[in-house]
Amino acid sequence: MMRRETTIGAIALLFFTVFWTAGVGLADFFVGRDALNAFRSEAFAATTGVVTSSEVTKHRGDEGPSFTPEIHYTYQVDGLTFVGERYSFSAFARPGSRWARDAVAEYPVGRTVAVHYDPDDPALSVLKPGLGPSNLFMLLFLTPFNVVALGLWWLVGPLIWHSWHGTKPRPVIWFRNGGATHVRLPYLPALASVFASVGVGAFIAIFVVGFTSSFYPDIDTVIVAWVFVLGFGAATGVSNWLMEQRGVFDLVIRERSVELPAMYGRAQRQTIDRATIQGVVIEKIQENHSEKSATFEVRFERRDGGHETVVEWYDEYAAERLATWLRERLGFSGGTKGPRHAL
C-alpha cells in the first residue's frame, strides 16, 4: 500500500510540476522577450520618423483603470516605409495617467523623432530604447515562481530517472573519511540553497519595492533590489558550502561510536556509544490527528529507554530505506524495525 501511495503521489507531483512549469515558462517567454529586446535596443540602428498619432489609452481592470501612451509613427529603412507603435519595451500599463500624458506631450502628432530599429528586422522599432525599471521588476517578480519550478523538478527529476532506468535511488549519500563512515543527512545543498535564497530574497524584495513605489519603482531602486537578492543568495550558498566542507550536517559512524549533528533539538554535535544503541526504529508522528500532516522519524533507540532523532521526513518510503541501511550498517540487520505509533 505504501509503494502504491508513493507512486500515486509521484504521478500527481509530476503533473503539477509540468503544469506549473508551463505556466511560468509562458510568462518567462513574454517578459524575457521584452527584456531581451529592450537590452538589444541599445544597439539598434537609428533613423528619423514622423509621429502620425499620439494619445493616452485607458484600460479598465478589477483594481481600477490603468493608462498607456499609444503613439504611432512612420519611418523609412532602405527605401521601405514602416509603421511603428512601440513607445518603449518597458512601457506597461499602470495606474495614474500623468506618465502617459507626459509621453504623449513629448511625442505630439507631426513631430520628427528618432526611431531605433533592429537592422536584422527593420519592422521591430522603438522610440525609447534600453532596459527600463519595469523590465527588471517583472524579472524580479517571476524569480520566486521560477525557483519553485526548479525545486519541483529537483524533486521529480530523480523519480523520473530511476523509473525510466528501472533503478532505485541510494538510501543515503555516504563516504569514508579517516576510517569513519560519514552519512550526509538531508539538508539544502550549497547550490540549491543559492536558488532557494534568491527565491526568498526576491519574494521579500517584491513586496518591499512594490509597496514603497506602488509597484512602479525607478531604475535605481530595482537595481538595489537585485543586488540584495543576488548577494543574499551568494552569501547563503557560500555559508552552506563551508558548513558542508566541515561536515556540519554529517552523521559519523565509527567503530565504537556514532556522532550525531546538531539538528532536531541538539544544540551541539552529540557522540553516543554504539553499545548503548538497541536498535533503529521509525515513529509516525501525526499533527492534529491528520494523516496528511504525518511525518516519519528515524530514531536510535537506546538501551536506557531514551532515543535520538536521526531524521524526520514526510516520505515514509525514504524513511524505511534509511532505517534499513542504518540497521545493516550498525549490525541490526536481523533486529526489530520498531513500533509505529502516533505521538
Buried (B, 14 or more C-beta within 10 A) or exposed (E): EEEEEBEEBBEEBBEEBEEBBEEBEEBBEEBBEBBEBBBBBEEBEEBEBBBBEBEBEEEEEEEEEBBBBBBBBEBBBEEEEBEBEBBBBBBBEBBEBEBBBEBBEBBEBEEEBEBBBBEEEBEBBBBBBBBBBBBBBBBBBBBBBBBBBBBBBEEBEEBEEEEEEEEEEEBBEBEEEEEBBBBBBBBBBBEBBBBBBBBBBBBBBBEBBBEEBEBBBEBEBBEEBBEBBBEBBEEBBEEBBEBBEEBBBBBBBEEEBBBBBEBBEEEEBEEBEBEBBBBBBBBBEBEEEEEEEBBBBBBBBBEEEEBBBBBBBEBBBBBBBBBBBBBEBBEBEEBEBBEEEEE
